[in-house]
Structures are given as C-alpha cells and as structure tokens.
C-alpha cells in the first residue's frame, strides 16, 4: 500500500513534533554544522533535532519520487460569498512533474474567481511600499504567470502569479527563474498583512 499525500503530511508532522520534543536527535549533527558562531549558541542538541527532521523529510521526498505521491494539497478560498478550490504545494513536500501540470491547469479557475470578486476594489502590487496598478497590468502579469494562487482576509483578496519551480517560487533568491508576484485587491490601501 502506498501512502497518500495526507498520510505523508501527518507522518511529517508527527516526526517534527518528535524531533522538537527531543525524541529524535541526529548524533553526527555537529560534524555537519560547522559554523563557529551559531554552533555554540544553538548547541549540539538543537542542531541534532534540526538535522534529524531534515534527513527524515528527505527520505519522505525520495518516497514521493519513487511512489509518485503528489505534494499538492487542495485549498478553498472564500471571498465575497464566492469560493474557489485550487491546488497548492504543501510546504514540507516536493512537487512532482505532474503536480506542476495540475497547478498550470488550475490557473484559469483562480483567475475567474479573481475577476468575479474584485470589481470595485483597488489593485496593488504587493511589496514593502505597495504600488497602485491597473486591471490591464494585472492581466499582463497573469499572462506571464504559469499558475495562480489566491488567499483572502475579510476585506482583501491576494492573488499570487507564479512561475518556475513550485518549491522555490516564494523565495526572493530564486528570482528570476522562479517567482510569485503578489497582487492585492482592497477597498483602499492594503493592510500589508502577510498572507
């Protein structure tokens, strides 16, 4: 029997809890973490916990590849009385090749939800200092993106227009090969909440 995505997530959560409770420690961690400043501050026990979990997660990733177990989970976003269900990569799993295809296929439904729920809202390119943008610019950015994701607060809708490697798209260091532009639809200036 092959484990499902949900079962792998539960296994990883159990292992993370066990690692942080000190039930799992990698004894050779000091040899792997050779930072003269941080090593004494963290201590070998904390470093061992981190490496024990990391190695376990790498084994789960290999299992995913070997058994072709998806790293995607399905989310539902609700805003203004409407909802959309879409896939996203779980933050502790990897994306298989077919997972990216599923992300690409979901782009149209996410964008349709965005178009249905954002009329009357002001659009902003998210960042340290949000910049007001036009619907036409959002459309241009959406055409350049490979897939889209969405999240909401009570009054704001966040659109992620992503490309590249799903595991790296949310990290600044991955630009320009991978990335995710964030657009905010809000009644006024966005609250700058991290979503």
N, CA and C atoms as a LAMMPS dump frame, in Angstrom:
ITEM: TIMESTEP
0
ITEM: NUMBER OF ATOMS
585
ITEM: BOX BOUNDS ff ff ff
-5.0000000000000000e+02 5.0000000000000000e+02
-5.0000000000000000e+02 5.0000000000000000e+02
-5.0000000000000000e+02 5.0000000000000000e+02
ITEM: ATOMS id mol type element x y z
1 1 1 N 0.833 -1.181 0
2 1 2 C 0 0 0
3 1 3 C 0.88 1.248 0
4 2 1 N 0.568 2.162 -0.876
5 2 2 C 1.3 3.416 -0.972
6 2 3 C 0.64 4.458 -0.073
7 3 1 N 1.465 5.239 0.637
8 3 2 C 0.931 6.315 1.467
9 3 3 C 0.362 7.416 0.583
10 4 1 N -0.678 8.077 1.062
11 4 2 C -1.263 9.205 0.339
12 4 3 C -0.539 10.495 0.742
13 5 1 N -0.83 11.555 0.025
14 5 2 C -0.265 12.862 0.359
15 5 3 C -0.628 13.241 1.791
16 6 1 N -1.896 13.054 2.159
17 6 2 C -2.355 13.405 3.502
18 6 3 C -1.634 12.579 4.562
19 7 1 N -1.412 11.298 4.292
20 7 2 C -0.698 10.46 5.247
21 7 3 C 0.759 10.898 5.39
22 8 1 N 1.393 11.275 4.294
23 8 2 C 2.772 11.758 4.372
24 8 3 C 2.848 13.049 5.18
25 9 1 N 1.872 13.93 5.02
26 9 2 C 1.846 15.171 5.797
27 9 3 C 1.719 14.851 7.283
28 10 1 N 0.838 13.929 7.63
29 10 2 C 0.665 13.545 9.034
30 10 3 C 1.943 12.907 9.584
31 11 1 N 2.582 12.061 8.799
32 11 2 C 3.839 11.431 9.222
33 11 3 C 4.904 12.497 9.474
34 12 1 N 5.007 13.46 8.575
35 12 2 C 5.981 14.54 8.754
36 12 3 C 5.665 15.381 9.993
37 13 1 N 4.398 15.665 10.229
38 13 2 C 4.026 16.436 11.42
39 13 3 C 4.373 15.672 12.695
40 14 1 N 4.125 14.362 12.713
41 14 2 C 4.47 13.551 13.879
42 14 3 C 5.978 13.534 14.101
43 15 1 N 6.716 13.418 13.02
44 15 2 C 8.176 13.385 13.138
45 15 3 C 8.727 14.726 13.593
46 16 1 N 8.16 15.809 13.104
47 16 2 C 8.598 17.135 13.54
48 16 3 C 8.346 17.32 15.032
49 17 1 N 7.151 16.922 15.499
50 17 2 C 6.855 17.008 16.938
51 17 3 C 7.837 16.169 17.74
52 18 1 N 8.095 14.963 17.276
53 18 2 C 9.019 14.076 17.985
54 18 3 C 10.432 14.665 18.013
55 19 1 N 10.843 15.269 16.913
56 19 2 C 12.174 15.88 16.861
57 19 3 C 12.287 17.014 17.867
58 20 1 N 11.272 17.885 17.891
59 20 2 C 11.339 19.036 18.789
60 20 3 C 11.129 18.669 20.255
61 21 1 N 10.547 17.508 20.499
62 21 2 C 10.409 17.043 21.882
63 21 3 C 11.642 16.268 22.333
64 22 1 N 12.632 16.177 21.452
65 22 2 C 13.879 15.519 21.811
66 22 3 C 13.87 14.02 21.643
67 23 1 N 12.824 13.493 21.015
68 23 2 C 12.741 12.048 20.809
69 23 3 C 13.569 11.591 19.617
70 24 1 N 13.938 12.518 18.747
71 24 2 C 14.771 12.211 17.579
72 24 3 C 15.928 13.193 17.562
73 25 1 N 17.134 12.685 17.585
74 25 2 C 18.31 13.54 17.521
75 25 3 C 19.34 12.856 16.64
76 26 1 N 19.918 13.598 15.736
77 26 2 C 20.982 13.069 14.893
78 26 3 C 22.307 13.359 15.596
79 27 1 N 22.994 12.321 16.011
80 27 2 C 24.184 12.491 16.837
81 27 3 C 25.362 13.08 16.084
82 28 1 N 25.412 12.92 14.777
83 28 2 C 26.541 13.443 13.999
84 28 3 C 26.299 14.869 13.504
85 29 1 N 25.328 15.573 14.063
86 29 2 C 24.965 16.904 13.563
87 29 3 C 26.091 17.921 13.703
88 30 1 N 26.865 17.836 14.78
89 30 2 C 27.951 18.807 14.983
90 30 3 C 28.944 18.768 13.826
91 31 1 N 29.183 17.598 13.271
92 31 2 C 30.129 17.464 12.168
93 31 3 C 29.569 18.103 10.898
94 32 1 N 28.254 18.169 10.755
95 32 2 C 27.625 18.719 9.557
96 32 3 C 27.44 20.224 9.641
97 33 1 N 27.266 20.724 10.844
98 33 2 C 27.012 22.15 11.033
99 33 3 C 28.273 22.785 11.597
100 34 1 N 29.065 23.329 10.718
101 34 2 C 30.383 23.837 11.105
102 34 3 C 30.38 25.362 11.068
103 35 1 N 29.565 25.984 11.901
104 35 2 C 29.517 27.442 11.989
105 35 3 C 30.026 27.829 13.373
106 36 1 N 31.208 28.468 13.456
107 36 2 C 31.807 28.745 14.757
108 36 3 C 31.011 29.735 15.614
109 37 1 N 30.143 30.53 15.009
110 37 2 C 29.352 31.488 15.778
111 37 3 C 28.029 30.876 16.224
112 38 1 N 27.287 30.266 15.285
113 38 2 C 25.967 29.745 15.605
114 38 3 C 25.993 28.423 16.37
115 39 1 N 26.961 27.576 16.09
116 39 2 C 27.006 26.262 16.737
117 39 3 C 26.991 26.357 18.261
118 40 1 N 27.828 27.197 18.881
119 40 2 C 27.772 27.286 20.348
120 40 3 C 26.456 27.881 20.866
121 41 1 N 25.871 28.801 20.112
122 41 2 C 24.615 29.407 20.54
123 41 3 C 23.459 28.413 20.507
124 42 1 N 23.399 27.629 19.44
125 42 2 C 22.312 26.669 19.288
126 42 3 C 22.521 25.418 20.128
127 43 1 N 23.749 25.004 20.228
128 43 2 C 24.046 23.778 20.958
129 43 3 C 23.838 22.561 20.088
130 44 1 N 24.578 21.526 20.367
131 44 2 C 24.525 20.324 19.522
132 44 3 C 23.171 19.633 19.595
133 45 1 N 22.465 19.758 20.724
134 45 2 C 21.17 19.089 20.845
135 45 3 C 20.144 19.697 19.876
136 46 1 N 20.068 21.035 19.805
137 46 2 C 19.134 21.694 18.885
138 46 3 C 19.52 21.425 17.437
139 47 1 N 20.793 21.47 17.158
140 47 2 C 21.261 21.193 15.791
141 47 3 C 20.901 19.762 15.407
142 48 1 N 21.065 18.84 16.337
143 48 2 C 20.723 17.441 16.082
144 48 3 C 19.25 17.259 15.773
145 49 1 N 18.386 18.016 16.447
146 49 2 C 16.945 17.943 16.182
147 49 3 C 16.635 18.376 14.745
148 50 1 N 17.255 19.495 14.347
149 50 2 C 17.012 20.034 13.005
150 50 3 C 17.462 19.034 11.938
151 51 1 N 18.673 18.508 12.095
152 51 2 C 19.188 17.579 11.088
153 51 3 C 18.431 16.261 11.086
154 52 1 N 17.964 15.802 12.231
155 52 2 C 17.19 14.555 12.278
156 52 3 C 15.915 14.714 11.467
157 53 1 N 15.214 15.83 11.653
158 53 2 C 13.982 16.052 10.902
159 53 3 C 14.282 16.249 9.422
160 54 1 N 15.328 17.006 9.125
161 54 2 C 15.67 17.265 7.728
162 54 3 C 15.971 15.97 6.974
163 55 1 N 16.715 15.092 7.594
164 55 2 C 17.027 13.816 6.936
165 55 3 C 15.775 12.97 6.758
166 56 1 N 14.901 12.979 7.757
167 56 2 C 13.654 12.233 7.639
168 56 3 C 12.814 12.793 6.487
169 57 1 N 12.723 14.129 6.39
170 57 2 C 11.955 14.753 5.315
171 57 3 C 12.54 14.411 3.951
172 58 1 N 13.862 14.346 3.839
173 58 2 C 14.488 13.958 2.571
174 58 3 C 14.105 12.528 2.188
175 59 1 N 13.971 11.654 3.155
176 59 2 C 13.524 10.285 2.882
177 59 3 C 12.08 10.273 2.387
178 60 1 N 11.255 11.12 2.972
179 60 2 C 9.865 11.232 2.516
180 60 3 C 9.832 11.759 1.078
181 61 1 N 10.675 12.735 0.765
182 61 2 C 10.737 13.264 -0.605
183 61 3 C 11.153 12.177 -1.591
184 62 1 N 12.103 11.354 -1.203
185 62 2 C 12.517 10.253 -2.071
186 62 3 C 11.373 9.264 -2.247
187 63 1 N 10.638 9.008 -1.184
188 63 2 C 9.464 8.133 -1.259
189 63 3 C 8.445 8.716 -2.234
190 64 1 N 8.22 10.027 -2.15
191 64 2 C 7.306 10.681 -3.086
192 64 3 C 7.717 10.403 -4.532
193 65 1 N 9.009 10.571 -4.81
194 65 2 C 9.503 10.354 -6.172
195 65 3 C 9.334 8.886 -6.582
196 66 1 N 9.743 7.984 -5.694
197 66 2 C 9.697 6.56 -6.019
198 66 3 C 8.269 6.063 -6.238
199 67 1 N 7.345 6.518 -5.402
200 67 2 C 5.96 6.037 -5.451
201 67 3 C 5.024 6.971 -6.211
202 68 1 N 5.587 8.1 -6.715
203 68 2 C 4.802 9.099 -7.45
204 68 3 C 3.62 9.617 -6.62
205 69 1 N 3.927 10.058 -5.396
206 69 2 C 2.916 10.612 -4.495
207 69 3 C 2.977 12.134 -4.594
208 70 1 N 1.884 12.734 -4.954
209 70 2 C 1.788 14.175 -5.151
210 70 3 C 2.144 14.949 -3.884
211 71 1 N 2.694 16.126 -4.08
212 71 2 C 2.955 17.034 -2.976
213 71 3 C 1.897 18.127 -2.862
214 72 1 N 0.842 18.018 -3.66
215 72 2 C -0.2 19.046 -3.673
216 72 3 C -1.297 18.772 -2.65
217 73 1 N -1.781 19.847 -2.071
218 73 2 C -2.98 19.807 -1.227
219 73 3 C -3.992 20.754 -1.861
220 74 1 N -5.253 20.528 -1.581
221 74 2 C -6.3 21.352 -2.167
222 74 3 C -6.833 22.312 -1.118
223 75 1 N -6.902 23.582 -1.48
224 75 2 C -7.4 24.629 -0.595
225 75 3 C -8.662 25.224 -1.184
226 76 1 N -9.48 25.774 -0.312
227 76 2 C -10.65 26.517 -0.747
228 76 3 C -10.528 27.922 -0.197
229 77 1 N -10.678 28.9 -1.069
230 77 2 C -10.628 30.31 -0.683
231 77 3 C -12.039 30.878 -0.814
232 78 1 N -12.487 31.576 0.22
233 78 2 C -13.808 32.209 0.238
234 78 3 C -13.619 33.719 0.281
235 79 1 N -14.388 34.43 -0.545
236 79 2 C -14.343 35.891 -0.542
237 79 3 C -15.627 36.411 -1.171
238 80 1 N -16.25 37.361 -0.508
239 80 2 C -17.476 37.998 -1.009
240 80 3 C -18.549 36.971 -1.383
241 81 1 N -18.707 35.964 -0.566
242 81 2 C -19.751 34.967 -0.792
243 81 3 C -19.463 33.966 -1.892
244 82 1 N -18.292 34.006 -2.46
245 82 2 C -17.924 33.049 -3.504
246 82 3 C -16.707 32.243 -3.041
247 83 1 N -16.448 31.157 -3.72
248 83 2 C -15.291 30.343 -3.344
249 83 3 C -14.674 29.682 -4.565
250 84 1 N -13.406 29.328 -4.395
251 84 2 C -12.683 28.598 -5.429
252 84 3 C -11.821 27.554 -4.726
253 85 1 N -11.753 26.39 -5.321
254 85 2 C -10.908 25.306 -4.813
255 85 3 C -9.739 25.153 -5.779
256 86 1 N -8.527 25.161 -5.224
257 86 2 C -7.354 25.101 -6.088
258 86 3 C -6.223 24.35 -5.385
259 87 1 N -5.259 23.834 -6.161
260 87 2 C -4.14 23.101 -5.565
261 87 3 C -2.989 24.033 -5.194
262 88 1 N -2.253 23.643 -4.167
263 88 2 C -1.006 24.325 -3.847
264 88 3 C -0.047 23.29 -3.273
265 89 1 N 1.235 23.572 -3.407
266 89 2 C 2.257 22.67 -2.906
267 89 3 C 2.344 22.785 -1.395
268 90 1 N 2.276 21.652 -0.703
269 90 2 C 2.439 21.652 0.752
270 90 3 C 3.878 22.051 1.064
271 91 1 N 4.062 22.853 2.094
272 91 2 C 5.385 23.416 2.373
273 91 3 C 6.42 22.405 2.846
274 92 1 N 6.043 21.168 3.15
275 92 2 C 7.018 20.163 3.574
276 92 3 C 7.22 19.061 2.531
277 93 1 N 6.526 19.159 1.399
278 93 2 C 6.626 18.139 0.359
279 93 3 C 7.218 18.737 -0.916
280 94 1 N 7.536 17.881 -1.863
281 94 2 C 8.065 18.333 -3.15
282 94 3 C 7 18.187 -4.229
283 95 1 N 7.177 18.921 -5.294
284 95 2 C 6.267 18.835 -6.435
285 95 3 C 6.829 17.853 -7.455
286 96 1 N 6.006 16.927 -7.869
287 96 2 C 6.363 16.03 -8.968
288 96 3 C 6.077 16.747 -10.284
289 97 1 N 6.577 16.186 -11.374
290 97 2 C 6.349 16.815 -12.671
291 97 3 C 4.858 16.98 -12.961
292 98 1 N 4.078 15.953 -12.668
293 98 2 C 2.635 16.029 -12.921
294 98 3 C 1.943 17.02 -11.979
295 99 1 N 2.557 17.305 -10.818
296 99 2 C 1.988 18.305 -9.914
297 99 3 C 2.017 19.685 -10.554
298 100 1 N 3.095 19.999 -11.228
299 100 2 C 3.165 21.304 -11.876
300 100 3 C 2.108 21.409 -12.971
301 101 1 N 1.868 20.321 -13.672
302 101 2 C 0.817 20.327 -14.691
303 101 3 C -0.544 20.642 -14.069
304 102 1 N -0.81 20.09 -12.891
305 102 2 C -2.072 20.35 -12.191
306 102 3 C -2.148 21.821 -11.779
307 103 1 N -1.037 22.374 -11.306
308 103 2 C -1.005 23.8 -10.958
309 103 3 C -1.331 24.649 -12.185
310 104 1 N -0.725 24.303 -13.322
311 104 2 C -0.958 25.062 -14.553
312 104 3 C -2.425 24.999 -14.97
313 105 1 N -3.041 23.827 -14.814
314 105 2 C -4.44 23.649 -15.215
315 105 3 C -5.407 24.436 -14.339
316 106 1 N -5.006 24.739 -13.114
317 106 2 C -5.911 25.434 -12.189
318 106 3 C -5.885 26.955 -12.357
319 107 1 N -4.968 27.452 -13.137
320 107 2 C -4.807 28.902 -13.286
321 107 3 C -6.1 29.577 -13.739
322 108 1 N -6.778 29.027 -14.703
323 108 2 C -7.985 29.657 -15.258
324 108 3 C -9.071 29.811 -14.203
325 109 1 N -9.294 28.803 -13.37
326 109 2 C -10.361 28.902 -12.365
327 109 3 C -10.008 29.914 -11.276
328 110 1 N -8.737 30.007 -10.908
329 110 2 C -8.314 31.003 -9.911
330 110 3 C -8.505 32.405 -10.475
331 111 1 N -8.109 32.611 -11.723
332 111 2 C -8.267 33.936 -12.334
333 111 3 C -9.745 34.299 -12.527
334 112 1 N -10.563 33.318 -12.844
335 112 2 C -12.004 33.578 -12.977
336 112 3 C -12.575 34.032 -11.627
337 113 1 N -12.189 33.363 -10.553
338 113 2 C -12.605 33.753 -9.206
339 113 3 C -12.152 35.184 -8.905
340 114 1 N -10.915 35.503 -9.25
341 114 2 C -10.369 36.85 -9.043
342 114 3 C -11.224 37.888 -9.768
343 115 1 N -11.534 37.615 -11.032
344 115 2 C -12.318 38.557 -11.832
345 115 3 C -13.734 38.734 -11.271
346 116 1 N -14.32 37.678 -10.734
347 116 2 C -15.678 37.741 -10.2
348 116 3 C -15.748 38.502 -8.876
349 117 1 N -14.676 38.502 -8.113
350 117 2 C -14.736 39.045 -6.754
351 117 3 C -14.027 40.382 -6.561
352 118 1 N -13.321 40.873 -7.559
353 118 2 C -12.556 42.11 -7.361
354 118 3 C -13.156 43.381 -7.96
355 119 1 N -14.272 43.352 -8.707
356 119 2 C -14.818 44.617 -9.205
357 119 3 C -15.106 45.578 -8.043
358 120 1 N -14.72 46.828 -8.247
359 120 2 C -14.924 47.845 -7.228
360 120 3 C -13.791 47.96 -6.224
361 121 1 N -12.832 47.037 -6.275
362 121 2 C -11.686 47.105 -5.36
363 121 3 C -10.495 47.741 -6.071
364 122 1 N -9.639 48.368 -5.299
365 122 2 C -8.411 48.949 -5.846
366 122 3 C -7.342 47.858 -5.896
367 123 1 N -6.499 47.928 -6.906
368 123 2 C -5.476 46.901 -7.115
369 123 3 C -4.095 47.444 -6.783
370 124 1 N -3.309 46.603 -6.13
371 124 2 C -1.974 46.998 -5.667
372 124 3 C -0.986 45.881 -5.94
373 125 1 N 0.201 46.264 -6.354
374 125 2 C 1.311 45.322 -6.451
375 125 3 C 1.919 45.259 -5.054
376 126 1 N 1.87 44.089 -4.433
377 126 2 C 2.318 43.943 -3.05
378 126 3 C 3.821 44.142 -2.952
379 127 1 N 4.244 44.623 -1.83
380 127 2 C 5.647 44.859 -1.55
381 127 3 C 5.767 45.727 -0.315
382 128 1 N 6.987 46.101 0.008
383 128 2 C 7.213 46.941 1.181
384 128 3 C 6.408 48.238 1.09
385 129 1 N 6.386 48.815 -0.105
386 129 2 C 5.592 50.012 -0.368
387 129 3 C 4.658 49.678 -1.535
388 130 1 N 3.425 49.216 -1.258
389 130 2 C 2.525 48.778 -2.338
390 130 3 C 2.309 49.868 -3.379
391 131 1 N 2.27 49.438 -4.647
392 131 2 C 2.069 50.367 -5.755
393 131 3 C 0.709 50.108 -6.386
394 132 1 N -0.073 51.181 -6.578
395 132 2 C -1.361 51.053 -7.248
396 132 3 C -1.118 50.622 -8.697
397 133 1 N -1.924 49.684 -9.174
398 133 2 C -1.786 49.203 -10.557
399 133 3 C -3.162 49.117 -11.205
400 134 1 N -3.161 48.929 -12.502
401 134 2 C -4.406 48.862 -13.268
402 134 3 C -4.803 47.409 -13.514
403 135 1 N -6.083 47.185 -13.804
404 135 2 C -6.513 45.83 -14.171
405 135 3 C -5.769 45.312 -15.407
406 136 1 N -5.413 46.22 -16.313
407 136 2 C -4.687 45.81 -17.513
408 136 3 C -3.3 45.259 -17.167
409 137 1 N -2.637 45.876 -16.202
410 137 2 C -1.332 45.366 -15.781
411 137 3 C -1.477 44.006 -15.104
412 138 1 N -2.531 43.838 -14.311
413 138 2 C -2.779 42.531 -13.685
414 138 3 C -2.955 41.474 -14.766
415 139 1 N -3.699 41.794 -15.808
416 139 2 C -3.916 40.842 -16.91
417 139 3 C -2.605 40.489 -17.603
418 140 1 N -1.76 41.492 -17.802
419 140 2 C -0.467 41.239 -18.44
420 140 3 C 0.391 40.338 -17.547
421 141 1 N 0.436 40.621 -16.254
422 141 2 C 1.204 39.786 -15.32
423 141 3 C 0.636 38.374 -15.266
424 142 1 N -0.688 38.262 -15.346
425 142 2 C -1.336 36.942 -15.318
426 142 3 C -0.969 36.13 -16.557
427 143 1 N -0.854 36.778 -17.694
428 143 2 C -0.467 36.061 -18.915
429 143 3 C 0.945 35.508 -18.796
430 144 1 N 1.828 36.25 -18.111
431 144 2 C 3.208 35.813 -17.952
432 144 3 C 3.37 34.696 -16.915
433 145 1 N 2.405 34.563 -16.001
434 145 2 C 2.488 33.567 -14.935
435 145 3 C 2.131 32.18 -15.457
436 146 1 N 2.713 31.151 -14.825
437 146 2 C 2.388 29.777 -15.189
438 146 3 C 1.17 29.265 -14.428
439 147 1 N 1.048 29.652 -13.159
440 147 2 C -0.104 29.256 -12.363
441 147 3 C -0.446 30.385 -11.411
442 148 1 N -1.626 30.267 -10.792
443 148 2 C -2.094 31.311 -9.879
444 148 3 C -2.596 30.676 -8.595
445 149 1 N -2.459 31.437 -7.515
446 149 2 C -2.995 31.032 -6.227
447 149 3 C -3.659 32.246 -5.602
448 150 1 N -4.523 32.012 -4.646
449 150 2 C -5.296 33.11 -4.081
450 150 3 C -5.512 32.866 -2.591
451 151 1 N -5.592 33.971 -1.853
452 151 2 C -5.86 33.904 -0.419
453 151 3 C -6.637 35.157 -0.051
454 152 1 N -7.334 35.123 1.072
455 152 2 C -8.19 36.248 1.409
456 152 3 C -8.194 36.537 2.898
457 153 1 N -8.407 37.794 3.21
458 153 2 C -8.783 38.213 4.552
459 153 3 C -10.256 38.601 4.444
460 154 1 N -10.785 39.241 5.445
461 154 2 C -12.192 39.628 5.39
462 154 3 C -12.462 40.659 4.295
463 155 1 N -11.521 41.592 4.08
464 155 2 C -11.763 42.684 3.127
465 155 3 C -10.791 42.721 1.947
466 156 1 N -9.766 41.863 1.956
467 156 2 C -8.745 41.907 0.907
468 156 3 C -8.558 40.541 0.276
469 157 1 N -8.277 40.571 -1.031
470 157 2 C -8.001 39.342 -1.771
471 157 3 C -6.58 39.428 -2.316
472 158 1 N -5.822 38.364 -2.129
473 158 2 C -4.417 38.307 -2.551
474 158 3 C -4.282 37.302 -3.684
475 159 1 N -3.732 37.757 -4.792
476 159 2 C -3.506 36.896 -5.95
477 159 3 C -2.007 36.674 -6.101
478 160 1 N -1.596 35.422 -6.177
479 160 2 C -0.206 35.085 -6.446
480 160 3 C -0.083 34.623 -7.886
481 161 1 N 0.764 35.277 -8.65
482 161 2 C 1.002 34.92 -10.052
483 161 3 C 2.405 34.325 -10.125
484 162 1 N 2.478 33 -10.258
485 162 2 C 3.716 32.269 -10.022
486 162 3 C 4.274 31.622 -11.288
487 163 1 N 5.574 31.333 -11.242
488 163 2 C 6.257 30.649 -12.347
489 163 3 C 7.476 29.918 -11.807
490 164 1 N 7.981 29.009 -12.627
491 164 2 C 9.23 28.313 -12.288
492 164 3 C 9.016 27.083 -11.434
493 165 1 N 9.885 26.9 -10.467
494 165 2 C 9.856 25.742 -9.576
495 165 3 C 8.877 26.012 -8.432
496 166 1 N 7.832 25.191 -8.278
497 166 2 C 6.857 25.429 -7.211
498 166 3 C 7.472 25.433 -5.809
499 167 1 N 8.57 24.729 -5.616
500 167 2 C 9.213 24.682 -4.305
501 167 3 C 10.01 25.949 -4.011
502 168 1 N 10.334 26.707 -5.026
503 168 2 C 11.183 27.881 -4.846
504 168 3 C 10.493 29.203 -5.156
505 169 1 N 9.298 29.165 -5.702
506 169 2 C 8.684 30.383 -6.238
507 169 3 C 8.429 31.47 -5.195
508 170 1 N 8.343 31.139 -3.931
509 170 2 C 8.072 32.145 -2.903
510 170 3 C 9.333 32.715 -2.263
511 171 1 N 10.499 32.333 -2.767
512 171 2 C 11.765 32.828 -2.223
513 171 3 C 12.389 33.855 -3.165
514 172 1 N 12.802 34.99 -2.596
515 172 2 C 13.42 36.047 -3.396
516 172 3 C 14.689 35.569 -4.102
517 173 1 N 15.455 34.694 -3.458
518 173 2 C 16.709 34.244 -4.048
519 173 3 C 16.5 33.44 -5.325
520 174 1 N 15.298 32.937 -5.564
521 174 2 C 15.035 32.119 -6.75
522 174 3 C 14.775 32.943 -8.009
523 175 1 N 14.593 34.254 -7.842
524 175 2 C 14.308 35.121 -8.989
525 175 3 C 15.504 35.18 -9.924
526 176 1 N 15.375 35.271 -11.19
527 176 2 C 14.15 35.359 -11.966
528 176 3 C 13.652 34.007 -12.483
529 177 1 N 14.387 32.918 -12.216
530 177 2 C 13.974 31.61 -12.726
531 177 3 C 12.634 31.171 -12.144
532 178 1 N 12.411 31.466 -10.864
533 178 2 C 11.155 31.145 -10.186
534 178 3 C 10.719 32.363 -9.4
535 179 1 N 9.416 32.544 -9.295
536 179 2 C 8.932 33.677 -8.527
537 179 3 C 7.422 33.68 -8.424
538 180 1 N 6.928 34.647 -7.655
539 180 2 C 5.485 34.792 -7.474
540 180 3 C 5.19 36.264 -7.18
541 181 1 N 4.55 36.923 -8.121
542 181 2 C 4.15 38.31 -7.904
543 181 3 C 2.835 38.303 -7.136
544 182 1 N 2.727 39.159 -6.141
545 182 2 C 1.523 39.233 -5.321
546 182 3 C 0.758 40.509 -5.655
547 183 1 N -0.523 40.334 -5.943
548 183 2 C -1.423 41.442 -6.227
549 183 3 C -2.469 41.46 -5.112
550 184 1 N -2.791 42.653 -4.636
551 184 2 C -3.79 42.792 -3.578
552 184 3 C -4.964 43.585 -4.129
553 185 1 N -6.167 43.065 -3.919
554 185 2 C -7.391 43.798 -4.222
555 185 3 C -7.974 44.211 -2.881
556 186 1 N -8.14 45.519 -2.672
557 186 2 C -8.592 46.034 -1.383
558 186 3 C -9.482 47.257 -1.591
559 187 1 N -10.363 47.549 -0.632
560 187 2 C -11.21 48.731 -0.768
561 187 3 C -10.403 50.025 -0.784
562 188 1 N -9.299 50.032 -0.072
563 188 2 C -8.396 51.188 -0.014
564 188 3 C -6.97 50.651 -0.052
565 189 1 N -6.036 51.393 0.5
566 189 2 C -4.657 50.922 0.573
567 189 3 C -4.624 49.612 1.366
568 190 1 N -3.863 48.609 0.883
569 190 2 C -3.852 47.308 1.574
570 190 3 C -3.274 47.41 2.985
571 191 1 N -3.694 46.468 3.802
572 191 2 C -3.264 46.461 5.203
573 191 3 C -1.839 45.966 5.375
574 192 1 N -1.231 45.413 4.31
575 192 2 C 0.116 44.858 4.331
576 192 3 C 0.229 43.639 5.226
577 193 1 N -0.901 42.95 5.42
578 193 2 C -0.874 41.696 6.154
579 193 3 C -0.064 40.682 5.369
580 194 1 N 0.69 39.86 6.073
581 194 2 C 1.414 38.77 5.413
582 194 3 C 0.468 37.591 5.282
583 195 1 N 0.166 37.205 4.04
584 195 2 C -0.708 36.054 3.791
585 195 3 C 0.046 35.027 3.016
